[in-house]
Amino acid sequence: MSYEELVEEIRNLFMKADVSGIQEHIAYQFNITGEAEGAFYAEVANGKLSIEPYEYYDRDVLFTTTADTLLKIAKGKTDPVAAFTMGRLKVEGDFDKALKLKDFTQKAK
């Protein structure tokens, strides 16, 4: 899978989430290692989600993981907290907002 294909797949999965009830600003940057290496961000602002293939320098949380792990999280096959505790998902930044990734991915199902 290429970087562009990964970003498109994540966009398709995450855009299913109903974020209209999230009124706070959340900015996640995902750094992908290995296959499909690159960086992209997901931002929720004013109840709207945007995902773009760029770095986000004023992010709340930086996640570092592989494409495979992120896809499993996005599809609800892997719990993000479990991935973190197993060392498959590295997290830097606001841990309270990082924990919302779980709610976010569950809403995408």
Secondary structure, 3 states (H helix, E strand, C coil): CCHHHHHHHHHHHHCCCCCCCCCCCEEEEEEEECCCCEEEEEEEECCEEEEECCCCCCCCEEEEEEHHHHHHHHCCCCCHHHHHHCCCCEEEECHHHHHHHHHHHHHCC
